[in-house]
Amino acid sequence: MKLKKDRNDKTITDNIKLSKTAEELLEAMKTEYLRRIESAHVLSVKNAWYYSYLGSLDFARQMGLISEEHRQELCQKFSKAITNIITK
């Protein structure tokens, strides 16, 4: 059985592997960004880390690694995590 090829000549399973890798990387980035935000003492630095992560999610969506719905879900989870840090 042959797998379908997409327009970039990658198999569907290659795309699934790439998405899984992207998910793992985004989760690791989230952890690091939260750590940096928590340790920053200047609000502008916290904001820079926050918006940098959101930009990473936008880029992953534009590259087709995550869907728009999933990007929104990840943004909401990140915002909740930030709220938990702020209210500690």
C-alpha positions in Angstrom: 0.0 0.0 0.0 1.4 3.4 -1.0 0.9 6.4 1.1 -0.4 9.6 -0.4 2.0 12.3 -1.1 1.3 16.0 -0.4 2.3 18.9 -2.6 5.7 19.1 -0.9 6.4 15.4 -1.8 6.3 14.3 1.9 4.3 11.3 3.0 1.5 11.8 5.4 3.4 9.9 8.0 6.3 12.3 7.7 3.9 15.1 8.4 2.6 13.4 11.5 6.1 12.8 12.8 6.9 16.4 12.1 3.8 17.5 14.0 4.6 15.3 17.0 8.1 16.8 17.1 6.7 20.3 16.8 4.3 19.5 19.7 7.2 18.3 21.9 9.3 21.4 21.0 6.4 23.8 21.7 5.8 22.1 25.1 9.5 22.4 26.0 9.5 26.1 24.8 6.4 26.7 27.0 8.2 25.4 30.1 11.3 27.5 29.4 9.2 30.7 28.6 7.2 30.3 31.8 10.4 29.8 33.8 11.9 33.0 32.2 8.7 35.0 32.8 8.6 33.9 36.5 12.2 34.8 37.1 12.1 38.2 35.3 11.8 41.3 37.5 11.0 43.8 34.8 7.5 43.9 33.3 8.8 44.7 29.8 11.0 41.6 29.9 8.0 39.4 31.0 6.0 40.8 28.1 8.8 40.1 25.6 8.9 36.4 26.7 5.1 36.2 26.6 4.7 37.6 23.1 7.7 35.7 21.8 6.0 32.4 22.8 2.7 33.5 21.1 4.7 34.4 18.0 6.2 30.9 18.0 2.7 29.4 18.1 1.7 31.6 15.1 4.7 30.5 13.2 4.0 26.8 13.9 0.4 27.4 12.6 1.7 29.2 9.5 4.1 26.3 8.8 1.1 23.9 9.0 2.5 22.1 12.1 -0.6 22.9 14.2 -4.1 23.9 13.4 -5.7 27.3 14.2 -7.9 25.6 16.7 -5.0 24.0 18.4 -3.0 27.3 18.4 -5.9 29.0 20.2 -6.0 26.1 22.7 -2.3 26.4 23.4 -2.6 30.2 23.7 -5.4 29.8 26.3 -3.3 27.2 28.3 -0.3 29.5 28.2 -2.4 32.5 29.5 -3.8 30.3 32.3 -0.3 29.3 33.3 0.8 33.0 33.3 -2.2 33.8 35.5 -1.1 31.1 37.9 2.4 32.6 38.0 1.1 36.1 38.7 -1.3 35.1 41.4 1.3 33.1 43.4 
